[in-house]
Amino acid sequence: MPRIRTVKPEFWEDEVVGLLPRDARLLFISTFNMADDEGLLRWTPAYIKASTFMYDDDLTIPDVGKLMTMLTDAGLLFPYIGGVARQQMACVVNFRKHQRVNRPQKSKLPPPSLQNNEVRRMYARRDGWICQLCGGDIPQLPVANDSHNLSIDHIRPQSAGGSDHPSNVRATHQACNKGRRNSPEGEFVPPSSLAGLNDSVSDALIRSGNGSLNGSLSDSVNESQRGVTTPPPLSTESHISSVNDSVNDSLNRSLPEGKGREGKGREGNPPYPPADAPSGPPAVAAPEKGLTDQIFDAWWEKYGRGTAQGRKSVRQAVSDALTNEIDPHELWSALTQIGELSKPVTGGTLQFALAQIRKPSNVIEMPRHQKQSDDAFDRAMARARARTQQQQQQKEIES
């Protein structure tokens, strides 16, 4: 049964959505209406064709299937097989972030199984790989310390009637999940087993980087064997050594302990990119952080704990501001002002903060009560002048 939903203005500016074809964007909007209050819907090409493109004879069922695949490949929807009947279903990943449901109704559709590792990772991506209890990073690959690995927590425990539906689950560390069960109601203290979390996150990043590099190296070898390209001769040991040095240097710059109070931009100035790297790049150059990431990282480290806003939306607001050629100094001052007030970082709040910053210092704003008193005085004087004119006119008539 279709439902009334809303489309935020940020939808049209989203780069992931903007890269999709127009029919795919229209289909994504229609999923808001077709999904229930948990963001779940039936996901078969025939059903979608009959519900969304019923009057479009030029779109066949296979064409609709291709549009559905585009949405799932972009990570906007997560397909799964649910229920005893093994129906083809889908979940709008960030449904509750985009829709404010008034008096939500219980879903009649089966949720994705939490026993599936892909489902658990989908919820972790939805939450930005951030523990929703302690606020720390969750390693994206399993690590030796099992307490730091991903766990899915039920907001309302299953023993109290909680379900596996998306609105009732969140990503946490395993240690935080267990610690929450042992904590008094409404209280949570990060467990001591979280010690060494940064090392676990670093280990996961290193293994992820090495895995991607090994994959790219093997692809290059396969292509050279097929005669696609013939790279210049290179020593294997020196190649691997330069690759590892490049990856480790990049990881050391991006790990949490590298973003302390000594970093630039923490005392009111925006963080600027590092100096140009020396000539002679390594065999595999690690990507440098852009200005957007540096400003976002510095702001999030200072004010991230005091906001309920997601990392992705804050970074998008910073990126949009820089794209609109906002001066980085003014942007950082505006972000600092918003962070001090614990306001969400959006285009509107940034514009207001920038307007306050750009206001001339020689303009003294009149207090509100003084404005009201001056307005009352002006109205009283106008009434007095009107009475005086009436009296003069009456005297002239009598004379």
Buried (B, 14 or more C-beta within 10 A) or exposed (E): EEEEBEEEEBBEBBEEBEEBEEBBBBBBEBBBBBBBBBBBBBBBBEBBBEBBBEEEEEBEBEBBBBBBEBBBEBEBBBBBBBEEEEBBBBBBBBBBBBBEBEEEEEBEBBBBEEEEEEBBBBBBBBBBBBBBBBEBBBBBBBBEBEBBBBBBBBEEEEEEEEBBBBBBBBBBBBBBBBBBEEBEEEEEEBBEBBEBBBBBBBBBBBBBBBEEBEEEBEEEEEEEEEEEEEEEEEEEEEBBEBBBBBBBEBBEEBBBEEBEEEBEBBEEEBBEEEEEEEEEEBBBEBEEBEBBBBBBBBBBBBBBEEBEBBBEBBBBBBBBBBEEEBBBEBBBBBBBBBBEEEBBBBBEBBEBBBEEBEEEEEEEEEEEEEEEEEEEEEEEEEEEEEEEEEEEEEEEEEE
